[in-house]
Amino acid sequence: MPHYSYARSDKKDAPRISLGGRLVADLMVAAGASRVLAMTLHAPQVHGFFTVPVDHLHALRELAAHFRQYDLTRTTVVSPDLGNAKEAAAFARMIGAQVAAGAKQRFGDDRVIELLDRLRELGPRSIRVACTHGLFAAGALKRIGEQPDVLEIVCTNTVPIPAEERTDKLRVLSIAPALAEAVRRIHNGESVSALFDAPGTE
């Protein structure tokens, strides 16, 4: 599953709230799934919803390979919140950059522009936005793309992005090779965790 779309329904934040992430996991197992291969789950606890093995991949290698084409001196990877700081730090190590994290309370996914406003106060030369799943709220991709100092918006092809919402600044990376390699390793009984290592450490 390139995108486990119910993974954000992973906690009870009010009475009588159902855990959609757990329900879908149960439905998949009841339908016969004996193992799950997923890409960038919303939170680690989603693993616990499944009663079958879960292999949880991430797209940091693909994103890092893309960004290494640029001059990354004086580059800082900025996580939009503290919850993603660990992944941001791993990504920063892969590309040899510094890392920082914003602190926020929960708000809509289209509010990334507010973070950009805070970053601009520090005088960045340029901004590039990256994510695994291109789940842009209605109009968010256009609003981010209209920011003159945002040079590029990078995501993977885990979810389709409608042609009418795309912008010239959008770059979509394929995670098909990563999924294919994971399936090959699982089939041959090889280590999947090696796919998480930084390039050159295998």
C-alpha positions in Angstrom: 0.0 0.0 0.0 1.8 3.1 -1.1 -0.5 5.2 1.0 -2.4 4.0 4.0 -5.1 6.7 3.8 -6.7 5.9 7.1 -3.5 6.2 9.1 -4.3 9.6 10.4 -7.3 8.1 12.3 -4.9 6.7 14.8 -6.0 8.1 18.2 -9.1 8.9 20.2 -9.2 12.6 20.9 -12.8 12.7 21.9 -15.4 10.2 23.3 -17.0 7.8 20.9 -14.5 8.5 18.2 -13.7 5.4 16.2 -10.2 4.4 15.3 -10.6 4.3 11.5 -7.0 3.2 11.1 -7.6 0.1 13.2 -10.9 -0.7 11.5 -9.3 -0.7 8.0 -6.4 -2.8 9.3 -8.9 -5.4 10.7 -10.8 -5.4 7.4 -7.6 -6.0 5.4 -6.6 -8.9 7.6 -10.1 -10.4 7.5 -9.9 -10.1 3.7 -6.8 -12.3 3.7 -3.8 -10.0 3.9 -0.9 -11.9 5.6 1.7 -9.1 5.4 1.5 -5.3 4.7 4.1 -3.2 2.9 3.4 0.5 3.4 5.1 3.8 2.7 5.4 6.6 5.3 2.7 5.8 7.8 1.2 8.8 9.7 2.5 7.6 13.1 4.5 4.6 14.5 1.4 3.4 16.5 -0.3 2.4 13.2 1.9 -0.7 13.2 0.1 -1.9 16.3 -3.3 -1.9 14.5 -2.2 -4.9 12.4 -2.1 -8.5 13.6 0.2 -9.4 10.7 3.7 -8.2 9.9 4.1 -4.6 8.7 7.0 -3.4 6.7 7.1 0.4 6.9 9.2 2.1 4.1 10.0 5.8 3.8 10.9 7.9 0.8 13.9 9.7 2.3 16.4 8.0 0.0 14.4 9.1 -3.1 14.0 12.6 -1.8 17.7 12.8 -0.8 18.8 11.6 -4.3 16.7 14.3 -5.9 18.1 17.1 -3.7 21.7 16.1 -4.0 21.7 17.6 -7.5 21.7 21.1 -5.9 24.3 23.1 -4.0 23.4 22.2 -0.5 25.9 24.4 1.3 24.1 26.6 3.9 21.0 24.3 3.6 18.7 23.6 6.6 16.0 20.9 6.6 13.0 22.3 8.5 10.4 19.9 9.9 7.0 21.6 10.1 6.5 20.2 13.6 8.3 18.3 16.4 6.5 15.1 15.5 8.5 14.8 12.2 11.8 16.1 13.6 13.3 12.6 13.8 12.6 12.0 10.1 13.8 15.5 9.2 17.1 14.8 11.1 17.6 11.6 9.2 17.0 13.4 5.9 19.3 16.2 6.9 22.1 13.6 7.6 21.5 12.0 4.1 22.1 15.3 2.3 24.7 16.8 4.7 22.5 19.6 5.9 21.5 21.2 9.2 18.1 20.5 10.7 15.5 22.6 12.5 11.9 22.0 13.6 8.8 24.2 13.9 6.4 23.9 16.8 2.7 24.2 16.1 -0.6 23.0 17.3 -2.7 20.9 14.9 -3.9 22.8 11.9 -4.9 22.1 8.3 -2.4 20.8 5.8 -2.8 23.9 3.7 -1.3 26.1 6.4 2.3 25.3 5.4 2.4 28.9 4.1 2.4 30.2 7.7 5.6 28.2 8.3 7.1 29.8 5.2 6.3 33.2 6.6 8.2 32.4 9.8 11.1 31.1 7.8 11.3 34.2 5.7 12.0 36.2 8.8 15.4 34.4 8.9 16.2 35.5 5.3 16.5 32.2 3.3 18.0 32.4 -0.2 15.4 30.0 -1.5 12.8 27.5 -0.3 12.1 24.0 -1.6 9.1 22.1 -0.2 9.2 18.3 0.1 6.8 15.6 1.3 6.2 11.9 0.7 2.4 12.0 0.1 1.1 14.8 -2.2 -2.0 15.2 -0.2 -2.5 18.9 -0.9 -5.7 20.4 0.5 -7.9 22.1 -2.1 -5.9 24.9 -3.7 -2.9 24.4 -1.4 -0.6 23.3 -4.3 -1.4 26.4 -6.3 -1.0 28.7 -3.2 2.4 27.3 -2.4 3.5 27.4 -6.0 2.6 31.0 -6.3 5.1 31.9 -3.6 8.0 33.5 -5.6 10.8 32.2 -3.3 9.5 28.6 -3.4 11.5 27.2 -6.2 10.2 23.7 -6.2 7.6 21.4 -4.6 8.7 17.8 -4.5 6.5 14.8 -3.6 6.3 11.1 -4.6 3.7 9.3 -6.6 2.1 7.4 -3.7 -1.1 9.3 -4.4 -2.3 10.7 -7.7 -2.3 14.5 -8.1 -5.0 15.7 -10.5 -3.6 17.3 -13.7 -5.7 20.5 -13.1 -4.1 21.1 -9.7 -0.5 20.7 -10.9 2.0 23.5 -11.1 5.2 24.0 -13.1 7.1 23.9 -9.8 5.8 20.4 -8.9 8.3 17.5 -9.2 6.8 14.0 -8.7 9.3 11.2 -7.8 8.5 7.5 -8.3 8.7 5.2 -5.4 8.0 2.1 -7.6 11.7 1.0 -7.5 11.7 1.1 -3.7 8.5 -0.9 -3.4 9.7 -3.4 -6.0 13.0 -3.9 -4.1 11.1 -4.3 -0.8 8.8 -7.0 -2.4 11.9 -8.8 -3.9 13.6 -8.8 -0.5 10.5 -10.0 1.3 10.0 -12.8 -1.3 13.6 -13.9 -1.0 13.7 -13.7 2.8 16.2 -10.9 2.8 16.4 -7.9 5.1 14.0 -5.0 4.4 15.5 -2.8 7.0 18.6 -2.4 4.9 16.5 -0.2 2.6 16.4 2.4 5.5 20.2 2.8 5.6 21.8 5.8 4.1 23.3 5.1 0.7 26.7 3.6 0.8 26.2 2.0 4.3 24.7 -1.4 3.1 
